[in-house]
Amino acid sequence: MREGIPVTAVPRTLLDLAVRARPEQLDGYLERAEDRGLLDVKAVEDLLGRSGGHRGRGPLSRALAIYRPDPAFTRSRFERRFRRLVIAAGLPAPSMNYIVAQFELDAYWPDLRFAVELDAFETHGSRAAFERDRRRQEELKLLGIEMIPVTKPRLDREPRQVIRNLAVLLERRRHELGPA
């Protein structure tokens, strides 16, 4: 009880919200809890372990995947969110901040030689950066690596479309390269 109002703990609230929340809403709830210092991943994991057939268990477990220990090195919430959406969609997880030749690729599928450049204006907002990015795209193309850009505003506005398009492009790339 808080000020005479019955309340639940953050993990239980997340579990209950997961029943009806769309995946991107649930991602947002987790992100807000993290921003406010209220996300205790262990407490949520413990609750998931005790929640048996609760209908929010699967969605919350999938959304929580990005917070579990992961060998992928990410530098920003934008990168973590992108990776989390990719995994939640059932797509293969990309390697993050992967070095190919002298270039660092934000998200990369080595077996498909396919990359996603996660663009935020703040990190690419100068003429010199613009020119470097074009040269980099050309060099990667010469190495046989396909790359598409995904901007932060677009991922925020239309995450489902971005991930649907990525799924199509990954599948197309798989067919282009043929059996491994």
N, C-alpha and C positions, 0 to 999 in steps of 0.2 A: 504494500500500500504506500502510495506517495500522496501526501496531502488529501487523504481519504479516497483516493482513486486507485482501483486495482490495476496493477501493471505487471508486465512480464519482463524477464531478462532479455537482453539484446539477442542472444542465440535463439530463444524461443520465438521472439517476434519475427526474426528472419525466417525461421522454419514455417511459421504460420503464413507469412506474406508470400512465401515461395509457392504456395498452393495455387494462387491466382495470378501472380505477377508474370508478365512476359519476361523472357530472359534478359533483355536490356534493362528492364526496370529492376530486376533482382540484382544485376550488376551494379546499378546505380545505388541501391540500398547498401550493398556491401562497401562500395566506394565511399559513401557518406559516413558509414560507421567507421571505416578506416581513417578518413580525414579527421573525424572527431575523437580519434583515439579510443573508440568503443568496440572495435573488432578484436575479439579474442578468438583466434582461429582454433586453438586447442579446445576452448569451451564449446564452440560450434561443432567441432569434430566429435567431442564427447557426446553432445546431444544427438548428433546424427547416429552415433553408435547405439543409442538407447531408443531411437524413434521408430524402429520397426517398420510398420506399414503406413506411416504418415505420408500423405500424398505430397508434401513439400520436400520430402527427403531426397528424392532424385534430383529435382531442379536445384535445390540448395547445394547438394554435393557437387553437381556439375559447375555451378557458378563459383564455388569455393576452390575449384581446381587451381586457379591462378595464384592462390595464396599458399598453396602447399609447396614444400621444398621442390625446387625444380632446377635442373642444371642449366637452364637457359638464362643467360645474362641479359637483363633488360635495364635500360637507363631511365625510363620514364613511365608514368602512369599510362600514357598513350600507347607505348609498346606493350605494356602488360595487358591493357584492355584489348588491343588488337589480338594478341596471342590467345587470350581467354576466349574471345569470340570465335576464333578459328577452331579451337579445341572443342568448344561447346557445340559447334556446328558438325562435329564429327570428322573434320578434315585433319590431315596429318599435321602435327605440330611443326612449325618452322624452327630452324636454328635462328637464334637472335644474335645480332651484331657479329656476324660471321665474316671472316676475312677471306677474300678471293683476290688473288694478285695483290695489288696495293690498296684495294677498295674494301671498305667495311659495308656490309649489307645489313639493313635493319632486320629484315625477315627473309630467310632463305631456305629453300628446299633443295639441298645438294643433288639428290637423285633426279630431280626434274630440271635442274639448272634454271630455276625460276626464283625471282626475288620481288619483294615489295619494299619500296622506299616509303617510309612513313614520314610524310612531310608536315612540318609545322612552320608557318611563315617566320616565326621568331628565330628559327635556326637556319633559314635559307633566304633571308630577306635582303640580300645585297646583290649588286650586279656581279661581283666576283663569284659569289656562291652560285648564282644562276648559271654563269659560264662554266664553273667547275662541274655542276650537276649535269649539264649537257655533254661535256667531254666524258664524264664518267659513264653516262648512258651509252655513248658511242663505244667506248672501250669494252664495256660489259657485253654489248651486242657482238663485238668482234670476238669475244671469248665464248660466244654461244649461250650467253645468259640472257633470258628474257626478264624484263623488269617493268613493273607498273608502279605508279605513284598512288598513294592513298593519303589524302589530307585529313588532318584532325577534324576540321569542321564537317567534312563529308561523313567521316565515321560517326561523329556525334549526331548528325541529322538523319542519316540513312544506313545504320549498321547492317540491317538485314540485306539490303541491296548490295552493299560492298561485299559481304560474305558470300552472297549468291553468285555474284560476278566472279569472285575469287575461285569459288568451287568450279565454275565453268572453265575458267582459264587454266586451273590446275589439271583438270581432266583433259582438256584439249592438249595441253603440253605433254601429258602422259602418252596420249595417242601419237603425237608428233615424234616423240623420241622412241616409241616402240618398246618391245620387251627389253628389260635390263639384262 
